[in-house]
Amino acid sequence: MSFFHARPRRLRTTPAMRRMVAETRIHPASLVLPVFVQEGIDTPVDIVSMPGVQRHSLDSLAKVASDAVSAGLGGIMLFGVPTEEHKDPSGSYGVDENGILNQALRRVRSEVGDEIVIMADTCLDEFTTHGHCGVLDSEGRVDNDKTVQIYTNMAVAQAQAGAHMVCPSGMMDDQVESIRFALELDFHDVGILAYSAKYASAFYGPFRDAVACSLTGDRRTYQMDPANRREGSYEAEIDISQDADMVMVKPAGYYLDVLSDVARLSPVPVAAYQVSGEYSMIQAAGQRGWIDAENALRESVLCILRAGADVVLTYGAMELAGEK
């Protein structure tokens, strides 16, 4: 019988020891802060279903971007919230150079330049009267190819406005290929972060409040079925083949198996989005004293990184960056 006994606990004895041997670390540069900018407001507006998160004016957005740079964040992802009068069936305000999202991109680029990666949500759901991510055909279904053309025009407008990365999130087939082709002429340095494995999740509810989405029905005909794992890898492989610079899995925390699969196969960086419902559940439970929200947030993001994400989009990015 061996005299020696395995004692893994030796490497857990003190905080310093645990820090030294940690296999996974949260670094501010690996975090991206999603930010909502709302048309027609002068001061930030609280989002009730997302504790601690606000819709911003153009002025307060500029300060958030500057603060994100100071915190060392890797990126900031912008979502536009237009007034109802600027919504239409085709989401044309999302392409308009004077639309709220393109105004926001210009303002942030003017404020922080290249000090942080400026990302733009390339999707129509915030801008359509029906709340779907694309235009509808005569039978009320999302028309894939017509939507892809609008995404392509939208991506070019976002590149012109100052985005470092455009982020097609609507799960339309061939969206990446079309956008890449359009950007090659004048904006070949603008990256594409493809929402490759985006599931039709129940955890998006608070986000839809945040962007005042007008959705009726659901998005199950174009977003992925939560029952499917292998399909996530298949979708990512398609986007990689079409020259996506990064791929994403969304949601993150409840899809760590898919995230791990994609991370193993991907030659490009992999992002994961800790979505509004995931974030809000932690914060709401913390407010009620049921959990330690600060530590739960940190643990949840650590687990997303441990599963293989190179970049995490989280509404808690600033909080986590403060722990560096």
Buried (B, 14 or more C-beta within 10 A) or exposed (E): EEEEEEEEEEEEEEEEEEEEEEEEEBEBBBBBBBBBBBBEBEEBBEBEBBBBBBBBBBEBBBEBBBBBBEBEBBBBBBBBBBEEEBBBEBBBBBBBEEBBBBBBBBBBBEBBEEEBBBBBBBBBBBBBEBBBBBBBEEEEEBBBEBBBBBBBBBBBBBBBBBBBBBBBBBBBBBBBBBBBEBBEEEBEEBBBBBBBBBBBBEBBBBBBBBBBBBBEEEBEEBBBEBEEEEBBBEBBBBBBEBBBBBBBBBBBBBBBEBBBBBBEEBEBBBBBBBBBBBBBBBBBBBEEEEBEBBEBBBEBBBBBBBBBBBBBBBBBBBBBBEEE
